[in-house]
Amino acid sequence: MRMEALMLSTTVQKVIFRKYLGLHFFEVMVACIGPKDLAKREDFSLSGLLKIELSYCAFASRASRRAPSKTTEEEKEQAQIIEEALKSVILLKRYPKSQIDMRVQVICEGLAETTTMAAIVTACGLAAADAGLDMYGVVIGGMGQRN
């Protein structure tokens, strides 16, 4: 089975990059914003802060519509997984007293949760690389298959 991927990258402003990843069954858009100064002085840290904001469009699910503007526990868990994957690759120590925000919008879910998560992780890794963040390497999401 042959799969094709479409990955587009555009600069919205000087510090915002979007990564659009479409692969047959799912579509994801990621905006990487930063590094920018921390809002509060008490949040001082010698290494940078990474925040992931994940949301699904109301029409993203093939089975049912989602309630708009309500973050579910599943979305929070997925955002944590993405944050852990990216923290291990982005050199946050090079961004002291700074924050990097990644906003992920799932436009269309995959047929399984694993395909959607793989697309999200890949798009986040590509957006971070495209934004010029110092990284050990590029993150690529993958799916396991049971026999």
N, C-alpha and C positions, 0 to 999 in steps of 0.2 A: 504494500500500500504506500503510495507516494504522498507526502505531505509537503505543502508549501507554506512558507511564512512570509508575512509582509511586516516589515519593521520600518517605521518612519520616525524621524527625529526632527524637531523644529525648536528653534529658540524663541520663546515667547517674550522674555525680557532678558536683561543681562544675567539674571540669576535663576531663571525658571526654564527648565527643559522638560519637554514632554516626549514620552516614548509610547508609540502606538504599536501594539502587537496583535495581529490578527492571524489566526491559524485555524482555518475551517470552522471549528466549533466554538471558539471563544474570542472575545475582544477585550483588551485591557488598555487603559491609558494611565500613565504615571507622570506626575509633575515633581521634579526635584527642585526644591527651593532652598537656597543657602550655599555656603555657610553664611549665617547672619548672627549678629550679636544676640546674646541671651537677653530676654526681656527684663528679668529681675536680677539684681546684684547678688542676692543670697544664693542663686543657683550656680555660683562659681564652681568651675571644674577644670582640671588641667587637661582633660580630654573632652572632645566635642560630644554633643548630645544628638542622638538620632531619634526622630519621632516619625512614626508611620501612622497615617490616617487612611483607613480602608473603608470604602463604601461601595455598595452595589446599586445599580440603577433599578428602579421599580420594575422594569421590564426585562431585567437580566436573566431571570430564571425561566427555564422552559416549562416548568411545571405550574408555577403559580406566581402571582405578582407579590412583590415585597411592599411593606408599609414604608412610605417615603420618610426620610430623615429620622429613622430610628436605628441606632446602632445595636446590633444583636450581640449576644455572647460569642457566637461563632465568628463574627467579624473581628471582635477583640482578640480572640485566640489566634486567628489567622494573622492579624497585624503583629502580634507578639512573635509568631514563628518567622515572619518576614524580617522583623527587626533583629532577631537573633542571627539569622542568616547573613544579613548585611553588616552587622557589627563586627563579625569575624573577618570581613574582607576590607571594609573602609578603614583607612588609617585615621581614626578619630583623634589620636594624640596630636596630629598636625593642625587641629582646629580647636585650640584652647579657647574657653569662654565663648564658644560658638554653638549654634544649633543648625542641624540640617533636617528639613522637613521633606517627607515624601508623601504625596497625596496620590492614592491609588483609586481609580474608578473602574469597576468591572462593568463593562457595557453589556456583555453577553457571556454567561457561564458556559463552561465546557459540559460534556456529558457526564463527567464525574468530578468530584471535588479535587482529586489529584491532578487532573489536567488543568483545572482553573488555578490551583496553587502553583503549578509548574510555570504557567504563563505569567502569573503575578511576579514570582521570584525572578524570572528571566527578564521581564520588562523593567523591574526595579534595578537590577544589575546593569542593564544597558543604559538606563536613564542616569544612574550614578556615574558610569564611565563617560557618557556623553557630556555630563555636566562638568567634567574635568576634575572630579574628586580624586584625591590620592588613594589608591587601592592596591592591595596585594595582587589581585587578579579580578576577573569578571565572574559574577555569580550566574550560574545557569541552573534553572530548575529542571528536574527530571521526574519521571514517573516509574514506579516499579510495577512489574507485572507478575502475578502469581501463576504458576503452572498447575 
